[in-house]
Amino acid sequence: VYGSVATPFRPENRPATLPPDHTHKWTVMVKGARDGDVTHFIKKVQFKLHETYANPVRTIESPPFEVSETGWGEFEIQIKIYFIPEANEKPCSLFPFLTLHPYGPDAEEQRTNFRPVFSFTYDELIFSEPTEAMFNILTSKGSVVLPVGKGGEMDPFSREVEQQEIERLNIKLLEVQGLLAERREGIEEKEKKIKALKEERAKKLAEKAEQEAAAA
Ligand code: SLL
């Protein structure tokens, strides 16, 4: 699970030492689903922040794999996960967008009440041809499956949530297919009209040529 949580400062508890344009504090992180241990296969995590930050490349060698900062703007964070040497794997890159501002139907309420903004993604790392050492390390920890039931705000992902997402996607897919079919029909009709007009025009031209030939 990776992503960010950002909280706007309330005017009354802004740290006095903060640069005046910093509006939010935020944390970006990489962690196991439901806080499951990932240290048996992750060696370190590198976070590359926007270049407006001092020392934008932050390398975290032990959990929690996270970086906390304050700032004023949103940007894409470049994350690189380095695996244990036994894995013999290249680092894995992720590009979450640091989200500071709420959006959606509750945005206004969230903004007025200085609520934290969560932006997290669940993903699965697949090692398709692991070294034997890596295979043993991964399997000795038991198999990793998406949990059942509700998680927290930083980690809401579960099999139910995945199923709901699949259903939402299927409904939208059907909608798109319907729209496509409609469009296709429209195009076919127009093509028929074009064909008819072209035939009519060819006929008229032929008639005109005939009349001209007769007149000559
Ligand atoms: C934007 N393209 O214009 C983005 C850049 C950069 C945010 C956002 C730095 C804080 C500091 C900070 O918040 N950078 O001064 O250290 O919105």
Boltz pocket constraint, residues with backbone or C-beta under 6 A from the ligand:
constraints:
  - pocket:
      binder: B
      contacts: [[A, 19], [A, 50], [A, 52], [A, 53], [A, 54], [A, 70], [A, 71], [A, 72], [A, 73], [A, 74], [A, 75]]
      max_distance: 6.0
